[in-house]
Amino acid sequence: MNRITRSLLILTVAAFCALAPLPALAQQKRVSPHEVVSSVISNDRITVIYGRPYTKAPRTGEIRKIWGGLVPYGQIWRTGADEATLITTEVPIVIGGVTIPAGAFSMWTLPNADGSAKLIINKQVGQWGVDEQGWHKVYDAANDVVRADMKKSDLPESVDQFTISIEPNPDVAGGGLIKLKWEKTQYAVGFELGK
């Protein structure tokens, strides 16, 4: 299968997975805007589809405490709003020493009060959250591919809307970084192309 065909196949699967729960979304309305970010790192296109909640509560406009509040410490978070964040890669990548095959996965985060956090890549897609809520799939740890340590750092300015970015890693030739930014906190994890 050539690279263009593989890319189209992966993007089609990702789009299908992202749109599959739409009939049920009529029952559970999205509150946050959604975004697609995509970046090419060392000839691999990585795409993330996620909900981007704001620091302000959508109904009241009240400023919310994010880390340790809206996103509780010690609990798995869908890494965004609404359905779980979807990540696709065209070629295998290595995160936390584990090879993630090409394809579509859900992406979760486990932040802790001591500042540590794990990025979780899960082979199931289309989940809404971590708790059983009736009509939709929920997070199942048995489907985890990797739980990788993330590095926490402080941001110079507060980020009002949750943001995910995919950037080249200046410390690793051909490597990349997945960054999560919200409030004055950034979590980052590196990745490299698999073999």
C-alpha positions in Angstrom: 0.0 0.0 0.0 1.6 3.3 -1.0 1.9 6.3 1.4 -1.0 8.3 -0.2 -3.4 5.4 0.0 -2.4 4.6 3.6 -2.8 8.3 4.5 -6.3 8.4 3.0 -7.3 5.2 4.7 -6.1 6.4 8.1 -7.8 9.8 7.7 -11.0 8.1 6.5 -11.0 5.8 9.6 -10.3 8.7 11.9 -13.2 10.7 10.4 -15.5 7.8 10.7 -14.5 7.2 14.3 -15.0 10.9 15.1 -18.4 11.0 13.4 -19.7 7.6 14.5 -21.3 8.9 17.7 -23.1 11.9 16.0 -26.6 10.4 16.1 -26.2 10.0 19.9 -24.8 13.5 20.2 -28.3 14.8 19.6 -29.0 13.4 23.1 -25.8 14.8 24.6 -25.0 18.2 23.1 -21.4 19.4 22.6 -20.6 22.4 24.7 -17.0 23.1 23.6 -15.7 23.9 20.2 -13.7 21.1 18.5 -10.5 21.3 16.5 -8.3 19.2 14.3 -4.5 19.7 14.6 -2.1 18.0 12.3 1.6 18.1 11.9 4.3 16.3 9.9 7.2 15.2 11.9 10.0 13.3 10.1 7.6 12.2 7.2 4.9 11.1 9.6 1.6 13.0 9.8 0.1 13.0 13.2 -3.5 14.3 13.6 -5.4 15.0 16.8 -9.2 15.7 16.9 -10.3 17.1 20.3 -12.8 19.3 22.2 -11.4 22.6 23.4 -13.1 23.7 26.7 -12.5 27.1 28.1 -11.4 28.1 31.6 -14.8 29.9 32.0 -17.8 27.7 32.6 -20.0 27.8 29.5 -23.3 28.4 31.3 -22.3 30.8 34.0 -19.0 32.4 32.8 -17.4 31.6 36.1 -13.7 31.1 36.1 -13.0 27.4 36.9 -9.9 25.9 38.6 -8.7 23.5 36.0 -5.9 21.2 37.3 -7.1 19.6 40.5 -10.6 21.0 39.9 -12.4 20.5 36.6 -9.7 18.0 35.8 -9.3 16.1 39.1 -6.0 14.8 40.2 -5.6 11.0 40.3 -8.4 10.4 37.8 -8.3 9.6 34.1 -9.4 12.5 31.8 -10.5 12.3 28.2 -7.9 15.0 27.3 -10.4 17.6 26.1 -14.2 17.9 26.1 -17.0 15.6 24.9 -15.9 12.4 23.2 -12.4 11.2 23.9 -9.5 12.8 22.0 -8.6 11.0 18.8 -5.0 10.7 17.6 -4.0 9.1 14.3 -0.5 8.4 13.0 0.4 7.3 9.5 3.4 5.3 10.5 4.4 3.6 13.8 5.7 5.9 16.5 7.4 5.2 19.8 6.1 6.8 23.0 7.5 5.9 26.4 9.5 3.0 24.9 6.4 1.4 23.4 5.7 1.2 19.7 2.3 2.6 18.7 1.3 1.1 15.3 -0.1 3.3 12.5 -3.8 3.9 12.9 -6.4 5.7 15.1 -6.4 5.7 18.9 -8.0 7.5 21.8 -5.8 9.7 24.0 -6.3 10.1 27.7 -4.4 11.9 30.5 -3.8 11.0 34.2 -2.6 14.1 36.1 -1.5 13.8 39.7 -1.3 16.4 42.6 2.5 15.9 42.8 2.9 17.4 39.3 3.4 14.0 37.6 1.1 13.0 34.7 0.7 10.1 32.3 -0.4 10.2 28.6 -2.4 7.2 27.8 -2.9 5.9 24.3 -5.8 3.5 24.1 -6.7 1.3 21.1 -10.5 1.8 21.5 -12.0 4.9 19.9 -15.3 6.7 20.1 -15.6 6.7 23.9 -17.4 9.6 25.6 -15.9 9.4 29.0 -14.6 7.2 31.8 -17.8 6.3 33.5 -20.7 4.1 32.3 -23.3 6.5 30.9 -25.7 4.3 28.9 -25.6 4.6 25.1 -21.9 5.1 24.4 -18.6 3.3 24.9 -16.4 4.3 27.9 -12.7 4.1 28.7 -11.4 0.6 29.3 -7.8 0.3 30.7 -7.6 -3.2 29.2 -7.2 -1.4 25.8 -4.3 0.8 26.9 -1.3 0.5 24.5 1.0 2.7 26.6 1.0 5.0 29.7 3.9 7.4 29.2 5.3 9.9 31.7 4.7 13.5 30.8 6.9 16.5 31.8 5.1 19.3 33.6 6.3 22.9 33.1 4.9 26.4 33.9 3.7 28.7 31.1 4.5 32.4 31.2 0.9 33.4 30.5 -2.4 31.7 31.2 -4.0 29.7 28.4 -7.8 30.2 28.5 -8.8 27.5 26.0 -7.4 24.0 26.3 -4.8 23.5 23.5 -3.0 20.5 22.1 0.0 21.0 19.8 2.3 18.6 17.9 5.8 20.0 17.5 9.3 19.0 16.5 11.5 18.0 19.5 14.6 20.2 19.5 16.4 17.6 21.7 15.8 14.5 19.5 16.6 14.5 15.8 13.5 13.5 13.9 11.5 13.3 17.1 8.4 15.2 18.1 6.5 16.5 21.2 2.8 16.3 22.1 2.0 19.3 24.3 -1.1 19.9 26.4 -1.6 23.5 27.6 -4.2 25.0 29.9 -4.2 27.6 32.6 -0.5 28.2 33.4 0.5 24.5 33.0 2.0 22.6 30.1 2.4 18.8 30.0 4.6 17.3 27.2 5.7 13.9 26.1 8.2 13.0 23.3 7.9 10.5 20.5 10.0 9.1 17.8 9.3 7.3 14.5 9.1 3.5 15.0 11.0 1.0 12.9 
